[in-house]
Amino acid sequence: MSELIIYHNPRCSKSRATLALIEAQGHTPTIVEYLTTPPTVPELQDIIKKLGIHPRNILRTKEEEYKSLNLADQSLSDEAILAAITEHPRLLERPIVVTNNQAIIGRPPENVLPLLASLT
């Protein structure tokens, strides 16, 4: 069986709803509270690859750090964005659910259903 990981913020209603949905489907994910245990740059690179998106697409653009670090600057490299997320984990979109070979952003929580179906 594939490992199932949720990058979770327990204060976020969408993250809590996604976790509840995963558990209601009979899965017990590894919970990574990314605000206290931020993903490393290599972990973020793996997540980005599994999501099939660019690093900029997992940034929370309404966070103060987004503005203060000038992350809207389109000339910033992917590496600079990933480093910013690692140093300021509030910038990471949430929740992100990851298996051995795929990932999905749980906004809305129902987005994870196809991923969960692929595990059975």
N, C-alpha and C positions, 0 to 999 in steps of 0.2 A: 504494500500500500504506500502511496505517496505521502511524504511529510506535508503537513498543512500548517502554514504559519500566517498569523494575522499581525500586521503592524498596527497596533491599537492604541487609542487614546481613550481611557475610561471616562473622561469628562465630555466626550463628543457623543451626541445622541446617535448619529449615523454609525459611528464605530460600535457603540453598544448594540444597536439594532442588527448590524452585520454579524457580530459575534453571536448574538442570540439566534439568528437565522442558521448559522453554521451548526451550532449545538443542537438546534431543533431538527436538523437534518441528520443527526446522529454522529457528527464528527467532533473530535476533541482536538482543536488546534493548539499549536504552540503559540502562546501569546507573548509578543514582544511589545512592551510599553516603550515605544520609540522615543518618548520625551526623556526617559531616564536611561535608556540604552539605545542611543542612536545607531542606525546602520552605518557601517563603514563605507568608504567610497567603493571598494570592490563589491560589497553587498548591494549597494545602490545600482551599480553597473549591471549586476545580474538581474535585479528587479526590472530595470529599464528595458533590458533585452527581452525578458519574458513578457513584459507589457507591450512591447513593440512600439514604443513611443520615444520621444526625445526627452532628455532630463527636464527641460523647461516645462513640460506638460505635467509634472508632478509637483510643481511649485504652488503653494497657496499664496496667491497674489494679493490678498487682503491683509496679510500679516504685516506688522510694523517693520519687521526685519527685511521684508521684500523691498519696501520703500527705502529704508535707511541704508541698505547694501546696494541700492541702485540695480536690482536684479532685472528690471525692465530693459536694461541696456542690451540690445540685440547682439552687440559685439562680444559679449561674454562667452567664453568657451564652455563646453559641456563640463569640463573638469572644474572650472570655477563655480558653476552652478552646483555640482555634486559636493564640492568642498563646503559651500555655503550651507547646504542642507545638513551635512554632517555636523557642522559647528553650530547650526541653529535649527534643530530638528522640528521646531514648530512650522517651518516652511514646507514640510513634507505633507502632501495630500494624504488624507486618511479616509477610511482604513484601506490598507492594501493587503490582499490575501494572495499568498504565494504557495505553489506546489513545486515539485521537482522540475517541472517543465513549462509551467505557465503561471501567469499572475493576472489579477484584475483589481481595479479600484472599486471598492464597495460603496459607490455613490451613484444611484441609490443602492441600498443593501441587496436588492434582488439581482443586481449585476453578478453576484457570486454564484447564483444557482447553476448556470451552465458549467462553471468550473467544478462545483461540487458533484454534479451529475457525471462528470468525466472521471471521477475518482472511484465510482462504483463499478 
